[in-house]
Amino acid sequence: MAERPTFSQSWSRVSHLAPALRPQVEVHRHLFRGEPWHVVHDPVSNSFFRLNPVAYHFVGLLDGRRNVDDAWRLTLDRFGDAAPTQNEVIGLLGQLNESNLLRVDLPADAEPLLRRSGQRRLKWWAGQAMSILFIRIPIFNPDRLVTWLLPLTKWMMTKWGMMVWFAWVAFGIYKFIPHAGVFVRDATSILAPTNWGWMIILFLVLKAIHELGHGLVCKRFGGVVPEMGIMMLVLFPAPYVDATSAWAIPSKWKRFLVGSAGMVFELFVAAAAIHLWINAAEGSLLRQLTYNVIFMASVSTILFNANPLLRFDGYYMLSDLLEVPNLYQRAQNQMKYLIKKYIYGMGNTPPVSTSFKEQFWLIFYGIAALIYRVVILFGIILFVSGKMFNLGLAIAAWSFFAWGVVPLCKFIHWLATHPSLHEKRFRAWSTMIVFATALFVTFGMILWPDHRRTPGIIESAARADIAVHTDGWVKQVNVTSGQQVKEGDILLEAENPILESKVVELEAERRRLMLARGKALADDDQTLKAQYDDQIRSKSETIEELRRRLGALVLRSPINGTIQVPDIHKLAGQYLRRGQVLGQINDLTQLRVTALVDQSHSSAISKEKVERVEIRPAGQLSKPLVEQVTWVSPSGRDTLPHQAMGYAGGGDVPTKPDDPEGMQTQQPQFIIHVTLSPTTNADGTVRQAPTALPGERVYVRFTLKEKRTLMAQGWHKLRQIFRDQQTAAQ
């Protein structure tokens, strides 16, 4: 580890001060990973600060009479190299003072160095503005309410109470498992517009129970609950309580229980709702309400509240289990430490942790949390813009300002003014200029291949439906699925006794009419003869049509190709109706890919502008086919060529929610055909490579001849995303 400079040029401005902890401050001794630490708590402002043994020894020497220099020298004499440096002492005093934990009279020259934030409320509101999607609005102090409820629920927070909870939840899961399929089947009822009002009401009730659970368990273990209010989650109100006093609880397992209490209470409610849901009548309001409760109190609370990458319950539970307070902040500081030390060369930067294992987890958590938060933020913006486009656009602009512009300005200010960079400022600026230049050249100047990706479906260019032309009973199936057939080959034979008897009856009637016509001819009755001629002609036409329909009971192949009828052998003995489509015959030597692109890509993708086409079957992504575009639709269409390409069939093309068939697209799509080149096997037969079947989904990547910068490609993609969201919102 590089040496830390012991002395500071600013020491004379604070060395003569004689601060002390404020009288109301409480100190709690904790054990973190077997080492004693001290948590300093101000019950008035509900501020907390954690001190290691060396820092606590130094702060303990500050009694209001001993000055900072004497306390530091005594600490230096006792702890040697482990004692804080003068810069670290100044930083510690500044943090304690900003948290309003110190009592000290600051002279004018020390005020800027240890400035207490007289604008703490302003900074709080600024922080709220920077986190516009997670705004907290305090309303009242719920401590009296929690104190009143505690005796009623105290039994639940005992060993026997937890055993009852486990038994109750386990019994609910046991009852739920046989009905899990029905629960999944009814999942679409959550999004029904008629259910939105109930969802909102039940959400507020369940989250109020959730937050009261935190408050009750915190109060049970000696904490206080000074604040309750509304937190705007993606501009949607949700209750919250301030249970930060749990930090003063010595046992990490009790702190863990405080963090998990909300989910514990919700799961208890979910288990009760399971029994009501199972016994409620199908389609009743009670069944829908209990379904909502089960979904929100179990599935959603576990997915979101238990996720440690967001600063909800799971984050604090993980922090307590790892015994790493302020996990997210320490992870950020660890990343800053690595940049300062290895990029800026600031070898005197104190490490966040001296434990290699803890450093690893801080780096891993910091990267994972940053990526996850960006993904979640982007997902929220897309969701909101898909419902209310202008609001989503405003959130996106503000988020870019809060997460991009503001941190960049602060970083530039830090580079220009921070005293710790005094000797390394030139290197820091040079590094950042080189890094920024490399980014600009990479993204804004170098021309890169322009790829356009879209879903597609494999289909035969020569294909025909196997359709039933006459009602009848199948008496014999002559082929199997996957068999090669030629045009005119018999696929199956059916019979229709009713039609056959009808033909016999009509033929007998025609013979009778012919005999009657002969008698009229002998009697030279031309009028009667003409009537019989008309009747005989009508009967003959009917017989001819029925014979044609009987002939169609022998189903023949309309083209050369391969039979694609799942379980065709099971058709024997079944009754087929006219117009029924059994499957297809596809010529597998003439396969093509039908891809869809929206209007933003249609002008760029043409036979003249595309250099390369790569096709990757969904089940063989590592084996691309390289082909050429053969045809592009001159106009858009709003109907899918195959259901498998839309959301309803598991595809990627957005379809209209009110279309039960899943074939109507939300915006016009242009069709592109890419012919797959056949290959010849060793035995001389022709097939596609890799093996592909009609109806199989593929992913198509078009590489354009004209290259563009990554910045231009990214801007095009961003515009396309928001254009799609605007269309969805309309």
N, C-alpha and C positions, 0 to 999 in steps of 0.2 A: 504494500500500500504506500502511495506517495505521501511525503510529509505534508502536514498541514501547517501553514504559517501561524506561529503562536501569537504574534502581536498584530495589532490593528492600528491604523493611523487615526481612527475615530475613537480610540479608547479614552482619550482625555475628556471627551464630551459626556461620558457616562460613568467614569470611574469614581467620581466623588458623590454620586447619587446614593441615597439610602432608602431603597424601596422595601416594601413588605407586602405579603399577601393580604388582601382585604379581610376584615374580621369575619364576614359571613361565609367566607370560602371554606368548603369542606374537602378533606383529603381522604381518599379511600385507597387502601393498599391491596393490590391484586398480584396474582402470580400468572405470568405469561411465559409458557414453556419452561416452567420451573424457576424463573427469575423474578424477583420482586420489582414491581412497577407501582407508580402512584398516580391515581386519577384525581385531578384537582377540579372541583365542582363549585360553581357559583349558583346557588339556588335562586337568586334574584333574577339573573339573566338566563339561567339554565344553560350556562356555558361549561364545557368540559375541556380538559387539557391533560395529556398523558406525559408523565416524566419518568425517565429511566433513573436508576439509583444514583448515578453521579449527578444528573441535573437536579434531582430532588434534594440531594445533599447541599448543592449550591444554593437553591432557592430557600432551603431551610435555614441557611445562615443569614438570610436577609430578614432581619427583625425590625427594620425601621431605624436602627441606630448604626449598624455596621454598614459601611459603604460597599459598593460593588467591587472595588479593587481589592479590599481586604478579604471579602468572601471568595473571590476568584483565587487569590494566592493561597488561602487555606485549603481550598479544593485542590489546587495544583500540588500542594505539599502532600496531600493524602493519596491522591489517585495518580499522580505522575502523568504519563502519556495519555491515560484514559480521561484526564480532565478536559473540559471544553476549552477551546481556544478563545481569544478575545472576540474574534468575529462571531463565533458560535454563541458566546454569552450575549452579545448585542442582539443577535437574532432571537435568542430565547426570551430576553426581556421584552423585545418588540412584540413577539407573539402573545406573551402573557398580558402585556399592556393592552393589545388590541382586543383580547378576549375579556377585558375589564376585570382581570383577576388581581392586578397589582394596585397598590396605593403608593403613589409617588408624585412629588412636585417636580415637574419638568421645567428646567430653565429654557430660555429661548434657543440656545444653541443645541440642546438635546431634543427639542420638540420634533424637528423633522426626522430625527433618527428613530425615535420611539413613539411616533405619533399614534395616539389612540384614535381610532376612527370615530370622529365626531359625527360622521355621516353614515353611521351603521345602518340606519333605516334606509337611507338612499342606496347603499350598497346592496341591501337585502332586496329592495325592489328592482335594482338593476339585474341582480341574479335571477329574479323571477322573469324579467323580460327576456333574458338570454335563454331561459328554458321555457319558452312560450307554450310548449306542449304539455308542461307539467307544473302548472302554476298552483301555488298553495295560498288559500285565503283563510286566515284564522277567524273563528267566529266567537267561541266562548271557552271558559275554563270548565272542563267536565269532571274535575276532581271530586266534587260533592256527589255527582251522579255515580261515579265509579265507587266511591266509598259506600254509598247506599246499596249498590248492587253486590258488592263484594261478599257480604255474609250469605246471600242467596246462592252464590256460585262457588263459594270457597271449597265445598266438598269435591268439586270437579278438579281442583288443583292439588289433589292429594294422590298418594300411591294407589288407593282404592278407586279414586275417581278416574285415573288414567286406565286402570284395568277395565272399568266399566266402559270407557270410551273405546278402547281397542275391541272389546267384545261386541259393542253396538255397531261399530263400523265394519268389523269382520262379518257380522251377521247380515248387514245390509249388502255387502259385496256378494255373499253367498246367495242371497235372494235375487240379486241383480244378474248374475252370470247367465242363468237360463234365458233371460229376456234381453241379453246384450244385442242380439241380431235385430230385434224389434226397435231397440233404442237407436241403433245406427240407421235403420231404415227411416225413422221419423225425424232424422236430423234436419231435413229441409224445412220442417215446421218452424224452426228457430228464426228463419229469415222471412217468414210470411209477414206482409205488412200489417195484418190484423194482430200479430203477436208483438209488435214493436212496443206498444204502450205498456203491456204487461212486463216485457223484458226490462224496460227502464225502471219501473216501480220495484220489481223484485231485485234488480241489481243494486239499487240504493239501499233496500232493506238488508240484503245479504252483506253488503260492504259495511253497513253500520254495525251489524253483528260482528263482522270480521275485526273492525277497528276497536270495538268495545272489548273483544277478546284480548287484544294487545294490552289495552289499558287495565283490564282486570288482573291479568297475570303479572303485569309490571307492578301494580299496586300490591298484589299478594306477596311479592318478594321485597317490598320496602320502597319501591319507587314512587314517583309522583307523576301525575298526568296533567300538565298545566294548560294544554291547548288542544282544542278540537275544532275542525273546520272542514272546508270543502277544497278538494284538490281537483283541478281541471286536467283530466287525462285526455289529451287530444281534443280539448275544448268540451269534454263531457264531464259533468260533475260527479265526484265520488268522495265519500267521507274519509277523513283521516284523523288520527290522534298523534300527539307528540309523546312518544314513549322513550325519548332519548335518555331519560334518567336511568334506564336499564344499564347504561355504561358504568354506573357506580356500583352495580351488583357484583360482588367478588367472584361468585361461581360462574364459570363459562357455561355450564349446563343450564343454569337458571336463565342466563341471558339468551341461550339458545331457545329455551321454552317461550320466553317473551317474544322472540322473533317468529316462532312457529305457531303462536297462540291463535292468530287470525285464521290460519288454515285449519287448525284443530277444531275451532268452533264451526267453521263452514262445513267441514266434512261430517260433523255430528248432525248438522241440519240436513245435509245431502242424504245421509243414511236414513233419516226419518222420512224424507221425501220419497225414497225408493219404495217403501212399503205402501204409501198412498198411491204412487204412480202405478204400481202393479195391480192394485185392486180397483183403480178408477175405471169407469166405463170408457170404451173406445170412442174418441171424438168429443168427450166431455171437456168442459172448461177446467175442471180439477186435474184431469190428466195432462193438459197442456201446461198448466201452471207448475205442477210438480215436475214435469219434464224440464221446464226452464230452470227450476231450482237445482235439480240434479246436475244439469249441464254447467251452470255458472258456479255452483258451490263445489264442484269436483274437478271437471275437466279444465275449465278456464282458470280456476285459482291455482291449480298445480302447474299449468303451462306458463302462467305469467308471474304469480307471486313466488313460486319456488325457483324461478330462474335467477341464478346469482349474477348474471351479466347485466341485469338492470337493478337499480338501487331500490328494490322492494324487499320483501321478507327473506328471500333466498340469499340475497347479498349479505344481510346482517347475520344470518345463520352461518353462512360460510366463513365470514369474518370471525365469528366467535369460535367455530370449530378449529380454524387455523391459528387462532389467537393472534390475529393481525388486525388491530383496530385501524379504522380509516383505510381499508384495503384499496379502494379505488384511488384515493389521493396518494397513497404510498406507491401504488403501481405507476401513477403518472410521474411522481418524483423519481422513481427508479429509472424510467425512460429518460427523463431530463438529466439524471446523473450520468448515464451512459453517453449521452450526447456531449455534455460538458467535458467529461474526462477524455473520451476517445476521439471526438471530432474537434473540439475547441482546445484540447490540450490542457484543461484546467485540472492539473493533478492534485491540487489542494481541496478539491470538492469533497465534502464528507459523504460517505456512502449512506444510502437509506437503511441498509441492513448489512451486517457483517456475516450473516449466515448464507452460504451458497445456495442451500435448498430454498430459503425464503426468497432470495434474489431471483431464482428460477421461476418460482410461482408468481412473483410480482410481475416479471416480464411477460410470462404467458398470459396472466390475467389481464394485464394492461392492453396487450395487443388484441386479445379476444374480445374484451369489453368495448374497445374502440370500434372494431369492425362491426360488432353486433349492433352497437348503438347507431352507427351510420346506416346500416341496413334497415333497422327498425324505423329510423327517421324517414328514410326514403320510402319505405313501404307505407308509412302513415300518410305522407304527402300524396302518394299515388291513390291511396284509398279515399282521402278527403276530396282530392281533385276529381276523382271519378264520380263523386256524389254532388259536390259543389265546386265547380272548376275555379271560379274566381277566388274563393276562400283558400283552396289548395295552393293556388299560385301565390297568394299573399304569404302563406305559411312558408312556402319554399323560399321566397325572397328574404323573409325575415330570418329564416334558419341559415341561409347563406351568409347574411350579414353577421349573425350572432356567432356562428361556428367557423366562419372563414375570415371575414374582414376584421372583426374585433380582435381575435387572437393574433392575426398577422400584424396589426398595428401595435398591439402590446409587445409582440416579439421584437419588432423593429425598434421600439422605444427601449426595450431591455438591452438590445445590442448596442444602442447608442449611448446609454447613460449608466448602466449598472456598474457599481464600483468593482465587483468581482472580476470583471473583464478588463481591468485597467491594463494589465500586461499582455493580455491575449486578444485585445479588441481587433487588431489588424488581422490576426488569423481567423477570428470569428467572422468578420465581414468578408474576408477573402473566400472562406469556405462557403458562406451563404451565396455570394455572388457566383462562384463556380457552380454550385448546386442549382441555382435559379437559371443560370445560362444553359446548363446541361438539360434541364427540364424544358426550357423554351425551344432549344434546338431539337430535342427528341420529339416533342409534341407539336411544335409550331412550324418547323422548317423542313424536317426530313419527310420525304414522301414515302408512305407505306402502302402495301397492297390494301385495296378497299374491298372488304368482304361483306356480302349481304346474305343473311341466313333466313331460311323460311321452312316451314313444314311441308311435307309432300306425302303422296300415297302412290304405291306401286299399282299399276293396272295394266291390262293387256290392251294393246292398240287394236287387236282383232278379238272381240269377245261378243258373246251372245247369251241372253238369258234363257234358261230352261223353264219355259212357261207351259202351264197346263191349258189346253184349248177346249177340253170337254170334261165335264164331271164324270167320275168313274172310280171303280175300285181297282187298286193295283193288284194284278195277279202274278206278275213276274218282273223282277229287276235284272237286267242283263249286264250292268256295268257296276264298277266300284269307284269311289271317290279317288281322284288322282290318276285314273286310267286314261290313256290316250285313245281318242276316237276319231273317226273320219266323218265327213259330212254324209248324212243319210244313215249312219249306223243306228240300230234300234237301242234306245236307252232303257226303256221299260214298256211293259204292255199292261193295259188296263181294260176293264170291261164295264159295260153299263146295261144290265138286263132290261131296264125300263126302256131305253132307246131301241134296243134290239126288238123287243116285243112291239114297240110302236111302229117300227119299220114293217114287221110282219103284218100288223093290222092295216097299215096304209096300203101295202101291196095287195092285200085281199080286197080292200075297198076299191082300189084302182081296177082290178080284174072285173069286179062287179059292174063298175061304170063302163068298162070297155064292152062288156056283153050288152048292157043297156044301149050303148051307142050303136052297136051292130044292129039291134032290133029297130032303132029309130031310122037307121040308114035303109033297112029293108022296107020300112013303111014310107020312106021318102019324106020323113018329117025333118026338114032342114032346121027349123027353129030348135026342136028338142036336141037334134044332133049337135048344134052349136053350143048349147048349154052343157052337154056331156063333154064336148071337147075342152071347154074352159075348166070344168071340174077335173078332168083327167090331167090336163097340163099343170093345174095347181097341186094335185096330189103327187105328180112326178117331181116337181120342183122341191116339194117338202121331203119326199123320199131321198132325193139327191143330196139335200142339205144334211139330213140325218145320217146318210151313208158317209158323207164327208166328216161329220162329227165322230162317227164310229171309227173311221179311219184314223182320226187324230188321237184316238185312244192308244195308238201305237206311237209313242213319243220318240222322235228321231233327232239326231244331232244336226243342228243347223249349219255348223261349220266344223272344220278340222281343229282339234285342240285337246285340252285336258279337262276332265270332269272335275268341277269344284262344287260338290254337294255334300256337306257334312252328313254322315250316317245315312247315306242313300239306301243302304241295304235294309234299313228299318221301315222303308216306305211300303214294303210288301204287305198287302192286306189292308192298307189305309185307304180312306176315301179322299180323293183330291177334287178340289173345286176349280171350275174354269177361272182363269186369270191368276191362279196361284203360281208364284215363282219359286221353283225348287232350289235354284242355284245358278251357276254360270258355267259356260265352257270358255276357257281362255287359251289362246295360242301363246304358250310360254316362250316361243321363239321371237315374239314381237312385243316384249314388255316395254313400258315407258313409265316415267315418273310424272305425275301431275302435281305441280307445286302451285302454291298461292302466294301472291305478294299484294300488299296494299298500294295505294296510289303513290305514296312517297317513294317506293322502290320501282314502280312500273316503268318510269321513264328511263331509269338507269340500266335496267336489265333487258337486253335484247341480244339477238344473235350477233350483231355487229359490235356491241360494247362489252360482251362477256368474254374473258380470256380462258377461264377454266371453271368447270362445274364439278363439285365433289358431292357425292351422295353417300350418306351413311345410314344403313338400315338401323332401326331403333334397337334391335337386338345384337348388332354387330358394329358398334361405333368405331372399333379399331380397324375396320376393313373398308376404307372408302372406295367408291367407284368413281372413276374420272370419265365424264361424258361431255357432250356438247348440247347446247340449247337448240331445239329443232323448231319450236313454234311458240309465239307469244300472243295471247289474246289481245285484240285491238281495243276492247272495251271491258269495263268492270262488270261483275255480276254479284248478286247478293245471295246466291245459293251455292252451297258446298257441292263439289262433285262426289264426295263420299262422306258419310256421317262420321267416320273415324277421324276426320281432320278437325272436327269441332270439339268444344268442351264436353258435350254429351257423350261423345265416343272416345274420350280420353286424349283428344288432340290439343293443339295450341291456338287454334283460331277462335277468337271470341264470337259467340253466337248470341242471338237475342234471347233473353230470359223467358219471354212469353211464347217461345216456339217449342212445343213439346217434342218435335222430331229432332231438334238440334241441328237443323240444316240452314237456317237463315242467319247470315252473317251480320254483324253490327255495322259494318261499312263495306262498300264494294271491294271485291277482290279480283285481281287479274290472274288468269290461268297461264301457266308456263308448262310446256311439255318438254321433257328431256327423254330421248330414246335411249334405252339400255342396250348396249351392244351384246349380242349373244356370243357364247363361247362353245367350243366343241369338245366333248368328253373323249376319252381314249377309245371308246367303242363307237364313236361316230355320231352319237346323239348330241343334240344341241340343248344347252341350258344357259341360264343366267349365272353370273359369278359376282359376288357370292350368291348362294341359293336364295332366291327371292320369290315370293308368292304374291299374287294380286290381293290387295287389301292390306298389305303390310305398310306401317307408317315408316317414313324415312325423314331424315334431316338433310336439306340441300343447302350447300354453300356456294354462292356465285362469287368468283373473283373477277373484278372489273379490270379492263385494260388500263383505264386511267387511274393512276395512284393519287392519293390525297394524304394530307397530314392527319395525325391522330386527333388534333384539335378540331379540324373540320369534320372528321367522322363522328367524334363525340358530340359536337354541336348538332349535327344532323340527327343522331340517335335521340338526343334529349328533346329536340323539337318533335320528333315522331312520337315519343312517349306522351308528351303533354297534349299533342294533337289527338292521340287515341283517347286520353282521359277526358278531353273536352267533348269528344264525340259520345263517350259513354255517359257523361253527365247530362247531355242533351237527350 
